[in-house]
Amino acid sequence: MRLFNYVAGILVQPYKDRPLKGLAQRFVNGRLSYQERVYKKTVNFRAHASGFQIALCYIMLVSTVI
């Protein structure tokens, strides 16, 4: 579960301030509000992630979808 939250935190962070609609907006807002409830603050996982970690997150996302 923590791995999913970490990966989601890295992948949705760039979409935090973008105008989104529908399901995408609900997913991004839900992930970020969940992090605020769990960690009691806003955590920017992507700011501290290396390029390799970001690439691994995208690989995990693609492999999960497939």
FIKOLZA-1660 file (N, C-alpha, C; in steps of 0.1 Angstrom, whole numbers, plus 5000, padded with zeros to 4 digits):
% residues 66
   i   px   py   pz ch aa at
   1 5008 4988 5000  A  M  N
   1 5000 5000 5000  A  M CA
   1 5009 5013 5000  A  M  C
   2 5019 5012 5008  A  R  N
   2 5028 5024 5008  A  R CA
   2 5035 5026 4995  A  R  C
   3 5038 5016 4988  A  L  N
   3 5044 5017 4975  A  L CA
   3 5035 5024 4965  A  L  C
   4 5022 5020 4965  A  F  N
   4 5012 5026 4956  A  F CA
   4 5011 5041 4960  A  F  C
   5 5011 5045 4973  A  N  N
   5 5010 5059 4977  A  N CA
   5 5022 5067 4973  A  N  C
   6 5034 5061 4974  A  Y  N
   6 5046 5067 4970  A  Y CA
   6 5046 5070 4955  A  Y  C
   7 5043 5059 4947  A  V  N
   7 5042 5060 4932  A  V CA
   7 5032 5071 4928  A  V  C
   8 5020 5070 4934  A  A  N
   8 5010 5080 4930  A  A CA
   8 5014 5094 4934  A  A  C
   9 5021 5095 4945  A  G  N
   9 5025 5109 4949  A  G CA
   9 5035 5114 4939  A  G  C
  10 5044 5106 4934  A  I  N
  10 5054 5111 4924  A  I CA
  10 5047 5114 4911  A  I  C
  11 5037 5105 4907  A  L  N
  11 5031 5107 4893  A  L CA
  11 5021 5118 4893  A  L  C
  12 5014 5121 4903  A  V  N
  12 5003 5131 4903  A  V CA
  12 5008 5145 4907  A  V  C
  13 5019 5146 4913  A  Q  N
  13 5024 5159 4917  A  Q CA
  13 5025 5170 4907  A  Q  C
  14 5029 5167 4894  A  P  N
  14 5029 5177 4884  A  P CA
  14 5015 5182 4880  A  P  C
  15 5005 5175 4883  A  Y  N
  15 4991 5178 4879  A  Y CA
  15 4984 5186 4891  A  Y  C
  16 4991 5189 4901  A  K  N
  16 4984 5195 4913  A  K CA
  16 4978 5208 4910  A  K  C
  17 4985 5217 4902  A  D  N
  17 4979 5230 4900  A  D CA
  17 4974 5232 4886  A  D  C
  18 4973 5221 4878  A  R  N
  18 4967 5222 4865  A  R CA
  18 4952 5220 4865  A  R  C
  19 4945 5227 4856  A  P  N
  19 4930 5226 4856  A  P CA
  19 4927 5212 4849  A  P  C
  20 4920 5204 4857  A  L  N
  20 4916 5191 4852  A  L CA
  20 4901 5190 4853  A  L  C
  21 4895 5180 4846  A  K  N
  21 4881 5178 4847  A  K CA
  21 4878 5163 4850  A  K  C
  22 4866 5161 4856  A  G  N
  22 4861 5148 4857  A  G CA
  22 4869 5138 4866  A  G  C
  23 4871 5126 4861  A  L  N
  23 4877 5115 4868  A  L CA
  23 4892 5119 4871  A  L  C
  24 4899 5125 4862  A  A  N
  24 4913 5129 4865  A  A CA
  24 4914 5138 4876  A  A  C
  25 4905 5148 4877  A  Q  N
  25 4905 5158 4888  A  Q CA
  25 4902 5151 4901  A  Q  C
  26 4893 5142 4901  A  R  N
  26 4889 5134 4914  A  R CA
  26 4901 5126 4918  A  R  C
  27 4908 5119 4909  A  F  N
  27 4919 5111 4912  A  F CA
  27 4931 5119 4918  A  F  C
  28 4934 5130 4912  A  V  N
  28 4946 5138 4916  A  V CA
  28 4942 5144 4930  A  V  C
  29 4930 5150 4931  A  N  N
  29 4927 5156 4944  A  N CA
  29 4925 5145 4955  A  N  C
  30 4920 5134 4952  A  G  N
  30 4919 5123 4962  A  G CA
  30 4933 5118 4967  A  G  C
  31 4942 5116 4957  A  R  N
  31 4955 5112 4961  A  R CA
  31 4962 5122 4970  A  R  C
  32 4961 5135 4966  A  L  N
  32 4968 5145 4974  A  L CA
  32 4962 5148 4987  A  L  C
  33 4948 5147 4988  A  S  N
  33 4942 5149 5001  A  S CA
  33 4944 5137 5010  A  S  C
  34 4946 5125 5004  A  Y  N
  34 4949 5113 5012  A  Y CA
  34 4963 5115 5019  A  Y  C
  35 4973 5120 5011  A  Q  N
  35 4986 5122 5016  A  Q CA
  35 4986 5133 5028  A  Q  C
  36 4977 5143 5026  A  E  N
  36 4976 5153 5037  A  E CA
  36 4970 5147 5050  A  E  C
  37 4961 5138 5048  A  R  N
  37 4955 5131 5060  A  R CA
  37 4965 5122 5066  A  R  C
  38 4972 5114 5059  A  V  N
  38 4982 5104 5064  A  V CA
  38 4994 5111 5070  A  V  C
  39 5000 5120 5063  A  Y  N
  39 5013 5126 5067  A  Y CA
  39 5011 5140 5075  A  Y  C
  40 4998 5144 5076  A  K  N
  40 4995 5157 5083  A  K CA
  40 5001 5169 5077  A  K  C
  41 5006 5168 5064  A  K  N
  41 5011 5179 5057  A  K CA
  41 5012 5175 5042  A  K  C
  42 5014 5185 5034  A  T  N
  42 5016 5182 5019  A  T CA
  42 5030 5178 5017  A  T  C
  43 5032 5166 5011  A  V  N
  43 5046 5161 5009  A  V CA
  43 5048 5161 4994  A  V  C
  44 5058 5166 4989  A  N  N
  44 5062 5166 4975  A  N CA
  44 5072 5155 4973  A  N  C
  45 5067 5143 4970  A  F  N
  45 5076 5132 4968  A  F CA
  45 5085 5133 4955  A  F  C
  46 5079 5140 4945  A  R  N
  46 5086 5142 4933  A  R CA
  46 5099 5151 4934  A  R  C
  47 5098 5160 4943  A  A  N
  47 5110 5169 4945  A  A CA
  47 5122 5162 4950  A  A  C
  48 5120 5151 4957  A  H  N
  48 5131 5144 4963  A  H CA
  48 5135 5131 4955  A  H  C
  49 5127 5129 4944  A  A  N
  49 5129 5116 4937  A  A CA
  49 5140 5119 4926  A  A  C
  50 5148 5109 4923  A  S  N
  50 5157 5110 4912  A  S CA
  50 5150 5106 4899  A  S  C
  51 5157 5109 4888  A  G  N
  51 5151 5105 4875  A  G CA
  51 5149 5090 4874  A  G  C
  52 5158 5082 4880  A  F  N
  52 5156 5068 4879  A  F CA
  52 5144 5063 4887  A  F  C
  53 5141 5070 4898  A  Q  N
  53 5129 5066 4906  A  Q CA
  53 5116 5070 4899  A  Q  C
  54 5117 5082 4892  A  I  N
  54 5105 5086 4884  A  I CA
  54 5103 5076 4873  A  I  C
  55 5113 5072 4866  A  A  N
  55 5112 5062 4855  A  A CA
  55 5106 5049 4861  A  A  C
  56 5111 5044 4872  A  L  N
  56 5106 5032 4878  A  L CA
  56 5091 5033 4881  A  L  C
  57 5086 5045 4885  A  C  N
  57 5072 5047 4888  A  C CA
  57 5064 5046 4875  A  C  C
  58 5069 5052 4864  A  Y  N
  58 5062 5050 4852  A  Y CA
  58 5062 5036 4847  A  Y  C
  59 5072 5028 4849  A  I  N
  59 5073 5014 4846  A  I CA
  59 5063 5006 4854  A  I  C
  60 5062 5010 4867  A  M  N
  60 5052 5003 4875  A  M CA
  60 5038 5006 4871  A  M  C
  61 5035 5018 4867  A  L  N
  61 5022 5022 4862  A  L CA
  61 5018 5015 4850  A  L  C
  62 5027 5014 4840  A  V  N
  62 5025 5007 4827  A  V CA
  62 5023 4992 4829  A  V  C
  63 5031 4986 4838  A  S  N
  63 5030 4972 4840  A  S CA
  63 5017 4969 4848  A  S  C
  64 5012 4978 4856  A  T  N
  64 5000 4975 4863  A  T CA
  64 4988 4976 4853  A  T  C
  65 4989 4985 4844  A  V  N
  65 4978 4987 4834  A  V CA
  65 4978 4975 4825  A  V  C
  66 4989 4970 4821  A  I  N
  66 4990 4959 4812  A  I CA
  66 4986 4946 4819  A  I  C
% end
